[in-house]
């Protein structure tokens, strides 16, 4: 039986205090991604965090200022390898279908290691993603 996992990227807009991961990120894009992910009824939803790697929705973390956008390619590769190791602990990578609700930088070094994936918002700018997500969750 194939598992279905949704991966959502972290965002810069965060609560200013310690919180569960699902409550820490407060941007409209993150909230719509999470709502859409839940609507897909997957086996699991995880957050791709630039600082922490793979997070569960319930994991309690501190706010942080870190993004893959200002990291060198080699640093992003190290981050991706860490995420892959974390993923292997929660699901069999080859027997899992991943849905990425994450930008290209968050996917680039993960996709070569993943056989079965979907990228429903691929190629869309932020405004276009928001519009499409609003339609998908309504």
Order of alpha helices (4+ residues) and beta strands (2+ residues): beta-beta-alpha-alpha-beta-beta-beta-alpha-beta-alpha-beta-alpha
